[in-house]
Amino acid sequence: MDSFVTNLQVVPLNHYILLSVIVFCIGVIGVLIRRNAIVVFMSIELMLNAVNLLLTAFSVHHGDASGQVFVFFVMALAAAEVAVGLAIIVMIYRNTHSTDIDILNKLKW
């Protein structure tokens, strides 16, 4: 375990922050540009993983495990979001035969 911590501390914290910002921005762009519901959910997962990377990096940097515990709860939330989101996508696909978000206005009452 000590070798993992020393290897993690060799990489500066700024590199983790930069990588997280890049991954988060890719996720935001994916949510804003794409019209496919599956790609939007994958982009949301990218944003959650960017936050998880930051929480883990700051947790190791400060020597406190509370950030890593919080990552566990975020991952559990992401798993629940995927399960519910995919169920919604399947139901939308059954009704409209498409996963395009622009077609969702047909589902209005």
KENU-387159 format. One record per atom (N, C-alpha, C): x, y, z; residue in one letter. Coordinates in steps of 0.1 Angstrom, whole numbers, plus 5000, padded with zeros to 4 digits. Example, Ala and Ser with C-alpha at 12.3 -4.5 7.8 and 13.67 -1.06 7.14 Angstrom:
BEGIN
513249435078A;512349555078A;513249675078A;512849785071S;513749895071S;512950005079S;
END
This chain:
BEGIN
500849885000M;500050005000M;500950135000M;502050125007D;502950245007D;503450274994D;503750174985S;504250204972S;503250274964S;501950244966F;500950304958F;500850454962F;500850484975V;500750614980V;501950694975V;503150644976T;504350714971T;504350744956T;503850644948N;503750664934N;502650774931N;501550774939L;500550874936L;501051014940L;501951024950Q;502451154954Q;503551204944Q;504151114936V;505151154927V;504451244916V;503251214912V;502551294902V;501951414909V;502251534904P;501751654911P;500251654911P;499651724921L;498251734922L;497651814910L;498451904905N;497951984894N;497651894881N;498351784880H;498051694868H;496751624870H;496451584882Y;495151524885Y;493951624883Y;494251754887I;493251854885I;492951884870I;494051894863L;493951914848L;493251804841L;493651674845L;492951564839L;491451554842L;491151584854S;489751594858S;488951704851S;489551814849V;488951924842V;488651884827V;489651824821I;489551774807I;488451674806I;488451574815V;487351474814V;485951534817V;485951624827F;484651684830F;484151764818F;485051844811C;484651924800C;484151834788C;484851724786I;484351624776I;482951584779I;482651554792G;481351514796G;480351624793G;480651744797V;479751854795V;479451874780V;480451874772I;480251884757I;479451774752I;479651654757G;478751544753G;477351554756G;477051614768V;475651634772V;475051744764V;475851854761L;475251964754L;475051944739L;475951864733I;475951854718I;475151734713I;475351624720R;474651494715R;473151494717R;472551424708R;471051404710R;470651264712R;471651174713N;471351034716N;471351024731N;470350954737A;470150944751A;471250864757A;471750764750I;472750674756I;474050754757I;474450834747V;475650914748V;475551014759V;474351074761V;474151164772V;474451104785V;473850984787F;474150914800F;475650874802F;476350844791M;477750814792M;478550944795M;478051054790S;478751184793S;478551214808S;477351184813I;477151214827I;478051124836I;478251004831E;479150914838E;480550964838E;480951024827L;482351084826L;482451194836L;481451284837M;481451394847M;481551334861M;480851234864L;480951174878L;482251114880L;482851054870N;484250994872N;485251104873N;485151214867A;486051324869A;486051374883A;484851384889V;484651424902V;485251324912V;485051194909N;485651084917N;487151094917N;487751124905L;489251134904L;489751244913L;489051364913L;489451474921L;489251444936L;488151374940L;487951344954L;489051244958L;489451154950T;490451054954T;491851124955T;492151204945A;493451274945A;493551374957A;492551444960F;492651534972F;492651454985F;491951344985S;491951264997S;493351205000S;494051164990V;495451114992V;496351224995V;496151344988H;497051454990H;496951505005H;495751505011H;495551555024H;495751445035H;495851315030G;496051205039G;494751175047G;493651205042D;492351175048D;491551085039D;490950985045A;490150885038A;488750925035A;488251035040S;486851075039S;486551095024S;487451145016G;487151165002G;486951034995G;487750934999Q;487550804992Q;486250734996Q;485850765009V;484550705013V;483450775005V;483550905003F;482550974995F;482550924980F;483650884975V;483750834962V;482850704961V;482950624971F;482150504972F;480650534971F;480150634977F;478750674977F;478450734963F;479350804957V;479050854943V;478950744933V;479850644935M;479750524926M;478450454928M;477950434940A;476750374942A;475550454936A;475650584937L;474650664931L;474750654915L;475950644910A;476050634895A;475550494891A;475650394898A;475150264895A;473650264895A;473050334905A;471550344905A;471050434893A;471850534890E;471450624879E;471450544866E;472450464864V;472550384852V;471350284851V;471050224862A;469950124861A;468650194858A;468350304864V;467050374862V;467150434848V;468250494844G;468350564831G;468250464820G;468850344821L;468750244810L;467350194809L;466650184820A;465250134820A;464350244813A;464650364815I;463850474809I;464150474794I;465450454790I;465850454776I;465150334769I;465150224775V;464450104769V;462950134767V;462350194776M;460850224775M;460650334764M;461550434763I;461450534752I;461650464739I;462650374738Y;462950304725Y;461750214721Y;461050154731R;459950074727R;458750164722R;458650284727N;457550364722N;457850444709N;459150484708T;459450574696T;460350504686T;460950384689H;461850314681H;463150404677H;463450494687S;464650574685S;465150624699S;466450644700T;466950704713T;467350854712T;466750914701D;467051054699D;466251134709D;466851234716I;466251314726I;465251404720I;465451454708D;464551544701D;463151484699D;463051354698I;461751284696I;460951274708I;461551304720L;460851294732L;459551384734L;459551484726N;458351574727N;457051504722N;457251384715K;456051304710K;455451234722K;456151224733L;455651154745L;454751244754L;454451374750K;453651454757K;452151404756K;451451434767W;450051394767W;449151474758W;
END
